[in-house]
Structure formats: C-alpha cells, structure tokens
Amino acid sequence: MKAAHSRDAGSRPQARVSQRDVAAESPRLEMTWTMSHINDRFQEESPSPAVVRRSRALTVLVITFVLLAVASCATSPSADRTSHEAQVAEADWMPVTSGDIVTSRPFDGTVTRPPGAPVYFHGTGTVTAAPALESLLEPGDVAIRVDDHPVVVLPGDVPVFRDITRVVTTPEADPTPKPGNVPTEGAPEPDSAQLAPGNDIRQLQSFLASAGYFSGAINGRFSDLLGRACNAWRLDNGLSSYAGFRADEIVFLPGPGPWAVASTDVSPGQSIADSQFMSVTQGAAVVTVDLDRQPEPDVTYAALPVAGDASSEVPLTILGPATQGDNGPVQLLGLPDGVLLQPGASLVVEQRRRLAVGVTLVPIGAIRVDGRGDTFVRCRNSGQTEHDCPVSLGAHDSANAAVLDGLRPGQEVAVPA
C-alpha cells in the first residue's frame, strides 16, 4: 500500500498554485483575483512550468500595452483640442484689434503744495482786506488792501526796496497823462532827477510791455515813457493816477505766476508795518506719490476719479525725478491748468508703462495651450468656418496679449463663456 501510494503521488500532476503563492513568487504582479484565477486555469490545463511562465509574461505585456495606450490618448494634442472645441461650443466671439500693451500699478497720492516763499509789505497802516488762503494770484491782481489802498503783485525776482517813479523838475511837464493814453517811443520827455537804474525798474518795464502798455527799451532806466505807461495801467485797473508805483503799492514775486497763497499772516483790522503778510508758492497744487521703488524712465501717471464719480481721469505731469523719502522714492506730479484740488485731499494715482505700441491684440481669455505646450486660439474670418490658429505671443497686460504671428485685425477669436 505504501508503494502504491508512492506511485500515485509520483504520477499525480503538480499541485496547482494558489493566489497567495503567485503573489509570493512574483511580487511585482499584484493581480486581482480574476487574473489569479486565469493563471490557475492555465496551470490546470498545462502542467508544464514553462507554459505557466510564458502565460504570465504574456498577461503582463497585454496590461502594459493597454496602460500605455490609455496614457497616450490622455496626453495627445488632438484630445486636448477636441476638449477645447467642446469648451468653445458656446463661446463669445470677439474681434482681433490693434492697440498698446500697457501695465498699470495704483498708488496713493496726496494733494500738497511746496513750501511757501514769504511776501513782505513795505509801509505802515491797517489791513482792510487780507489775502484768501489757497487763492491764486495772477500778475496784476490785488493781494492785500492797507488803509483801503490796493497792493498788487507783479512778477520779479528782485523784491521792492524803493519807490519806482520820477521826480519832475521842469514846471511845464505833466507826469500824469490823460486816462487811456498809451505813450509811444519818441514822445518828448521833460527834464527830471535821475532815478538810479536797476533790475526792479527792468521788471516793471517787462510787465508793462507784456501787458501792452510799454513799448520802450527794457533797459532798467526810468523814463517819462515808462511813467506814462504806469499811469495808463493804474487807471485801467482801479488805482489812482500816478506816473509810477510807490513801495507800498506793489510786491514782486518770483516766477511768472500765477502764485498760490500758502499762508496768511494778517487779518482785517490788524496793524501792519514793514512785515510779512503772506507766503506764496509758484503755480497750482501738486500731487505727491510715495512709490515702492524707483520708476522706469518711460512711465506716465494719471489721477483716477473717486469711486462713483462719472468724471474722467486727470493726466498728471512729472515734475522732475523721484527723490528719496523716509519710506522710499517720492514723485511730485503736476496738475493740468484749470484743475484745482484742495491740499490734503487723497486720490488714487495710476502709474502706467507701455510695453508695446500699435500691435495686434488678442484677449487673454482666448489663448489656449495644447499638450506640446504650443499656444493657439479658436479663430475665424467674418462669415467663415472656425478653426484652430497657432499664435506666437509677446508682451501682455491684464486684458490682452500682443500677437507676433498667427492673427491679424479683423479676425475673430473665441473666448469661452
């Protein structure tokens, strides 16, 4: 019985391999129960170990091929573009235009004025009208009234230090011509005591010449022609008749004007005697902007309207290079003529830089990238079939990109909704 049992054992086919044994023998092939069952069937039908090994290898090859095919389909450009076509089925079609690529950065701005220059009154009396703070004074305007006599501002860097008039010595001469007379060069002049030439006289000559009252030489010498011009201007501007100006009737302010009243030091009813009565700055207010870094040389600035305000933006003029402040660069910007803003007011200032000028533009939302990393858009000509357009792109801003090649103005591109 023992021998027979041995023969039976020797002639019995090799015991089949269980699912646990397959996993132990080949750790890389962690098959599902179904694949293990297929291997068991192969072993039952083919007792040869070589056949078992070949069947397992064939199974691995089939699985690997299927996985590679699936991956290839998932990353193919055609699959990407098919998906893109589905996305743009209900897209908005927008025209390809031309224009500029402009980047912008917002900053906080503050309306300020440069430090004011002091202005002095040369005389004594009681202030009857004081200058208004933040008012603008044009050449010839009245800045203050003392004992109800006007004091006018004129352009000039040399301050007033004397009366600008002539002393008549010839009895028959009349230093105060008839109102409205504008003298001409060559008119007879009576003898007079000589007033020393000076730049204060030259400043007065220049002002009256620009106003159309003086036609003589700008030489810094007082003449009867200048006296007549002074008298004509005075009568036309509400001053008393006089062939010149006394020191307590005018003040010279630097620059051509207008000047803004930065501060007032007197009030009506106050006595004044050869002292400062106001300070002024040249021109209108400026906008101060604190930047985070030195600006590029080709930037521009604009003040944006307050939220909810229907007014348009205000272009600003760069007033010299940015200076270094306590917290970074500080840029001063000028306002256009006629734009008056209250000092201390805050506003949003946009710094802009043009990266490309006069280029073909495509909306950012229309740009797509396929599996190879190539950019394209869905495009069409007017009334024609849509298709994919490969494009080469350049600079861009938040809304558009510059098209270097692949599109032209007049075409349309699809922007997915």
Secondary structure as UniProt FT lines:
FT   HELIX           2..11
FT   HELIX           19..25
FT   TURN            27..28
FT   HELIX           33..45
FT   HELIX           49..75
FT   HELIX           77..87
FT   HELIX           88..90
FT   STRAND          92..95
FT   STRAND          97..112
FT   STRAND          117..129
FT   TURN            133..134
FT   STRAND          136..137
FT   TURN            139..140
FT   STRAND          142..146
FT   TURN            147..148
FT   STRAND          149..155
FT   STRAND          164..165
FT   STRAND          167..168
FT   TURN            171..172
FT   TURN            179..180
FT   TURN            185..186
FT   STRAND          192..193
FT   HELIX           199..210
FT   TURN            211..212
FT   HELIX           224..236
FT   TURN            237..238
FT   STRAND          244..245
FT   TURN            247..249
FT   STRAND          250..253
FT   STRAND          259..264
FT   TURN            268..269
FT   STRAND          271..282
FT   STRAND          286..290
FT   TURN            297..298
FT   STRAND          300..304
FT   TURN            307..308
FT   STRAND          314..318
FT   STRAND          323..325
FT   TURN            326..327
FT   STRAND          328..334
FT   TURN            337..338
FT   TURN            343..344
FT   STRAND          346..363
FT   HELIX           364..366
FT   STRAND          368..369
FT   TURN            371..372
FT   STRAND          375..380
FT   TURN            382..383
FT   STRAND          387..390
FT   STRAND          392..396
FT   STRAND          400..405
FT   TURN            409..410
FT   STRAND          412..415
//
